[in-house]
Amino acid sequence: MAKHDVESEVTGNVWKVLLETGATVAAGDVIIILESMKMEIPVEAPVAGKLIDIMVAPEEQVEEDQVLAVIES
């Protein structure tokens, strides 16, 4: 089993965390929604698998390229 990091593409705030640890995801599923410059930016699963860790919470500030979650495929 391989682990894949889910990273932020922008600096912003976590607006919503849509899934919980343990959820099964398909590639392209939205896991987290970020807010940056008054825009909503969806953070999608890069691969299908099981969401084994969510490393952020709503209202938390994140940086570009920060790891937000980990998926095991």
N, C-alpha and C positions, 0 to 999 in steps of 0.2 A: 504494500500500500504506500502510495506517495502522498506527501503533504504539499499543499499549494497555498501560498500566501495570497490574500485578497488585499490589494493596496488602494489607497486613496489616489485619485488622479489630480486632486486639487487641495489647496489649503482651505479649510472652512470649518463649519460646525456640524456635528451629527444632529440631524433633525429627527429621524426615526430609525429604529432598529426593527426590521420587519419579521425576522426569523429568530428562533432560539437555538442554542447549542443542541446538537443532536438531530436537527432537521435534515432531511434528505433534499438535496438541491440538484437541479439540472443546470447545465451550462447556460448562462444568460439570465437565470433567475435573479431578481433584485433582492439583495440581502439588507442593505442599508441605504438610506437617503441622506445625502449631505446637503447643506445649504451654504452657498457661497455667492456673494454679490447679489443677493435677493433671488437667486436661481436654485432650483432643486436639481441635484445631480445624483442619479441612481448609481449605486455601486453593485455591479453584477458578479455572479459567480463565474470565474474563468473556466471552470471544469465542473462536471457532474461528480457528486459524491456526498459525503456526510459532513455537515458543519460541526467541526470539533472544538472550535474556540471563537468567541466574539470578544474582541479586546477593547471595545469602546462602548460608551453609553450615551443616551440622548443629552444634548447640550454640551458635550465635550468638544474641545477644539482639536482638530487634527491637521497634520502637515501633509504636503504633497509627498507621495511615496511611502507614507506611514502604513504599516500592516494593521488592518482593521479586523481581519478574521482569518481563520485557517480552515481549509477544506481537505479532507482525506478522500482520495479517489481509489 
